[in-house]
Amino acid sequence: MPLFVKSEAALKERRALGTSFGRSEKVHNPERTADIVYFLHIPKCGGTSVAHLWRQTYPGCVIQPRLKVKSDIKHCRLDDVADDYDLSFSCVRNPITWYESWWRYLLSPKVTDRTETLDQAGKPNFDTWIGEGVWHPLREIAPCHDRDFAKFIDNVIDHAPGFVSQMYQTYLGSDSERPLVDRVLKIETIDSDYKSLCNDFGFAYPNVSKRENVSSRENVANWQPNQLEKMKQLENDAFKRFGYS
């Protein structure tokens, strides 16, 4: 998603120096401060809330990165980013609540009130939503959508089993001991995780935190018998890797 910077001047100075300066310097010089941070935004994992936390203490300092490839600017992969940075982090959530959140989001006015987001069958159309040929991780799961939650889950089980675990691997790599980012936060403990990140790297922490872009609970996600256990089996990789139960 974005670059988090302490000041726009720091980013302008870094960009003027080129892309060979920042991260390697940070790795080899622990005394160097993290002036430029890349937040790897996995869809529906609290990214808007994290960006809001940074904006509270560093107003105007959430900046769109430069990209190497044709990718969704909000949810691009780490290798897509052309800018240099000192530190990277991301945020995950329980796969079960991920499916509920994505399904609710597609039924919300944020999506349904826009003409370009859904096709005539009511399924996400990423060609008109973000552009033809633009990479987005949720293209694979788009055909599974249904206004009936149980049917949506059945479609995922049949056509995209283990989708969330695979998406996490796409963003964070397959090595659970050495993720591609420096720190992985969890949406369930976002306040304490983000505060720990700030304390460890000397960032200012806001006095008041607020969860942003929360999906409406108006649409109830009713899991059918056996669906929940089946999904936990299919998402076992993510459950084990990030300590969910």
Phi and psi in degrees as a GROMACS rama.xvg file:
@    title "Ramachandran Plot"
@    xaxis  label "Phi"
@    yaxis  label "Psi"
@TYPE xy
-112.761  169.5  PRO-2
-93.1659  132.006  LEU-3
-99.7612  123.135  PHE-4
-126.991  155.447  VAL-5
-77.8104  -28.1564  LYS-6
-156.792  149.592  SER-7
-64.5986  -28.4442  GLU-8
-62.7088  -38.1266  ALA-9
-63.7394  -39.0751  ALA-10
-68.8461  -42.9318  LEU-11
-61.0654  -40.5615  LYS-12
-65.2684  -42.9483  GLU-13
-65.3123  -42.7233  ARG-14
-64.2612  -32.8047  ARG-15
-68.5067  -26.5363  ALA-16
-82.121  -16.4331  LEU-17
99.031  -178.591  GLY-18
-96.5072  7.17249  THR-19
-100.427  7.9414  SER-20
-99.6637  -47.0252  PHE-21
-73.8698  -70.0506  GLY-22
-62.9399  -42.4166  ARG-23
-63.4928  -34.5367  SER-24
-64.481  -40.2603  GLU-25
-66.1769  -42.0638  LYS-26
-62.4919  -40.7178  VAL-27
-93.0039  -4.62888  HIS-28
-136.221  88.5128  ASN-29
-59.7133  -20.249  PRO-30
-75.7869  -16.5235  GLU-31
-70.6112  133.666  ARG-32
-78.6206  154.843  THR-33
-89.8881  93.4485  ALA-34
-86.4931  -27.2974  ASP-35
-127.099  123.988  ILE-36
-121.293  135.025  VAL-37
-104.099  124.497  TYR-38
-98.7077  113.546  PHE-39
-83.3406  105.54  LEU-40
-90.8673  102.245  HIS-41
-81.8611  130.305  ILE-42
-53.5869  138.399  PRO-43
59.3333  35.0821  LYS-44
-126.444  37.6127  CYS-45
81.3263  16.4841  GLY-46
-61.4477  -40.6203  GLY-47
-64.5541  -38.2531  THR-48
-66.6932  -39.9813  SER-49
-64.2566  -44.645  VAL-50
-62.0682  -36.6409  ALA-51
-64.9337  -38.9817  HIS-52
-60.9172  -43.9647  LEU-53
-66.1366  -42.1812  TRP-54
-62.2982  -29.7741  ARG-55
-63.7581  -32.556  GLN-56
-105.007  -20.5111  THR-57
-131.288  73.6474  TYR-58
-57.9107  136.515  PRO-59
73.8892  12.8118  GLY-60
-115.575  27.4225  CYS-61
-109.278  109.751  VAL-62
-118.133  139.525  ILE-63
-68.0299  135.772  GLN-64
-79.1182  163.743  PRO-65
-87.2656  141.07  ARG-66
-113.762  152.241  LEU-67
-88.6163  -26.8261  LYS-68
-131.9  174.402  VAL-69
-81.4664  94.6727  LYS-70
-138.178  156.334  SER-71
-61.6478  123.397  ASP-72
-62.5595  -30.1521  ILE-73
-81.2472  -31.2824  LYS-74
-126.845  35.3505  HIS-75
-73.2732  160.93  CYS-76
-82.6046  164.356  ARG-77
-60.3168  -41.6129  LEU-78
-71.0597  -12.5569  ASP-79
-77.9173  -15.9796  ASP-80
-84.074  127.459  VAL-81
-89.6539  -23.1974  ALA-82
-72.5081  153.77  ASP-83
-89.2484  155.381  ASP-84
-154.844  161.591  TYR-85
-94.736  -27.2928  ASP-86
-149.643  145.996  LEU-87
-133.389  146.769  SER-88
-150.312  164.984  PHE-89
-144.911  -179.225  SER-90
-142.82  137.423  CYS-91
-122.333  175.145  VAL-92
-148.194  167.721  ARG-93
-57.6165  128.653  ASN-94
-55.536  -33.5987  PRO-95
-62.2948  -48.7913  ILE-96
-73.1143  -21.8374  THR-97
-62.5232  -47.9695  TRP-98
-60.6421  -40.5767  TYR-99
-64.3739  -43.5238  GLU-100
-65.9051  -44.2418  SER-101
-64.0995  -42.5985  TRP-102
-62.6372  -45.5913  TRP-103
-63.33  -39.9008  ARG-104
-59.5502  -41.676  TYR-105
-68.3457  -19.8574  LEU-106
-94.6706  -4.13591  LEU-107
-83.3902  155.787  SER-108
-58.0142  -23.9899  PRO-109
-58.4794  -26.5535  LYS-110
-105.923  -50.5345  VAL-111
-67.6555  -24.6193  THR-112
-82.6044  -3.18244  ASP-113
-105.008  134.002  ARG-114
-76.0957  -20.79  THR-115
-92.8581  -5.36997  GLU-116
-86.4269  -34.7245  THR-117
-119.085  151.699  LEU-118
-87.1729  -174.505  ASP-119
-66.1113  -21.9408  GLN-120
-87.5768  -0.302423  ALA-121
83.7475  14.5062  GLY-122
-101.637  151.627  LYS-123
-57.8019  133.508  PRO-124
-117.26  95.6267  ASN-125
-73.0917  -18.3552  PHE-126
-65.9348  -40.8939  ASP-127
-88.5509  -23.3098  THR-128
-75.0073  -51.6362  TRP-129
-120.671  -11.6453  ILE-130
121.559  144.286  GLY-131
-63.4572  134.693  GLU-132
77.2356  1.44703  GLY-133
-84.9263  126.204  VAL-134
-67.2516  135.447  TRP-135
-150.944  133.391  HIS-136
-66.0892  -20.9138  PRO-137
-91.5914  2.5843  LEU-138
-58.356  -38.5147  ARG-139
-63.0267  -36.3781  GLU-140
-92.6134  -8.57886  ILE-141
-55.6726  -43.2243  ALA-142
-66.0761  -13.9421  PRO-143
-79.7622  -13.4917  CYS-144
-64.2257  142.971  HIS-145
-152.064  145.161  ASP-146
-64.7099  -23.8104  ARG-147
-86.009  117.892  ASP-148
-60.3966  -43.2215  PHE-149
-61.7703  -38.8209  ALA-150
-68.3078  -38.3186  LYS-151
-58.8997  -47.267  PHE-152
-64.8514  -41.1864  ILE-153
-60.1452  -40.4807  ASP-154
-63.6888  -40.3525  ASN-155
-64.7196  -45.8153  VAL-156
-58.8457  -39.1618  ILE-157
-80.3399  -37.3472  ASP-158
-114.75  -18.9715  HIS-159
-142.89  54.2775  ALA-160
-62.4404  136.536  PRO-161
69.8085  28.4382  GLY-162
-58.9852  -46.7194  PHE-163
-65.3276  -42.583  VAL-164
-59.445  -42.1843  SER-165
-66.8329  -37.9839  GLN-166
-64.7063  -42.0913  MET-167
-61.368  -38.1873  TYR-168
-66.8338  -37.7337  GLN-169
-59.6405  -41.6696  THR-170
-83.6596  -40.0857  TYR-171
-108.866  -4.96282  LEU-172
87.6931  168.117  GLY-173
-91.7806  -11.8178  SER-174
-87.468  106.171  ASP-175
-66.2227  -24.566  SER-176
-81.4935  -24.0297  GLU-177
-135.46  75.0365  ARG-178
-64.0213  161.07  PRO-179
-69.0292  -19.0011  LEU-180
-104.26  165.071  VAL-181
-77.5219  -26.8434  ASP-182
-148.955  138.442  ARG-183
-117.291  120.252  VAL-184
-96.2559  167.42  LEU-185
-123.976  136.057  LYS-186
-62.7919  -29.0723  ILE-187
-67.9983  -24.5043  GLU-188
-127.96  37.5677  THR-189
-61.3705  -39.4307  ILE-190
-62.8546  -50.6787  ASP-191
-70.8142  -35.8383  SER-192
-65.8364  -43.3718  ASP-193
-68.8569  -37.8779  TYR-194
-63.0405  -40.1905  LYS-195
-63.3408  -41.012  SER-196
-59.8641  -46.1842  LEU-197
-62.5541  -43.3577  CYS-198
-64.2727  -40.3226  ASN-199
-68.901  -31.425  ASP-200
-115.973  10.3275  PHE-201
75.5084  28.1985  GLY-202
-90.7052  151.283  PHE-203
-71.6321  144.792  ALA-204
-116.885  133.591  TYR-205
-68.4075  149.659  PRO-206
-71.5281  -31.1607  ASN-207
-128.514  130.488  VAL-208
-109.8  151.461  SER-209
-144.398  131.347  LYS-210
-76.7584  128.609  ARG-211
-110.51  157.307  GLU-212
55.8341  39.9999  ASN-213
-79.439  130.044  VAL-214
-68.0556  141.169  SER-215
-63.6701  142.095  SER-216
-89.3548  8.46139  ARG-217
-61.1994  -39.6831  GLU-218
-90.8513  116.857  ASN-219
-87.6678  127.57  VAL-220
-89.879  99.0664  ALA-221
-96.7277  112.086  ASN-222
-79.4274  134.858  TRP-223
-83.7977  159.304  GLN-224
-51.8187  135.354  PRO-225
79.662  -20.3651  ASN-226
-64.0122  -43.6786  GLN-227
-63.1566  -47.5543  LEU-228
-66.1433  -38.3271  GLU-229
-62.8916  -42.5643  LYS-230
-66.5057  -39.0908  MET-231
-61.9107  -37.3441  LYS-232
-65.1918  -45.1845  GLN-233
-67.7095  -29.5431  LEU-234
-102.444  23.57  GLU-235
-57.0764  -36.141  ASN-236
-58.7204  -47.8073  ASP-237
-68.4303  -37.8809  ALA-238
-61.6521  -45.4973  PHE-239
-70.9232  -43.1055  LYS-240
-63.8557  -38.3995  ARG-241
-111.761  12.3799  PHE-242
74.2393  32.8536  GLY-243
-91.8356  160.786  TYR-244
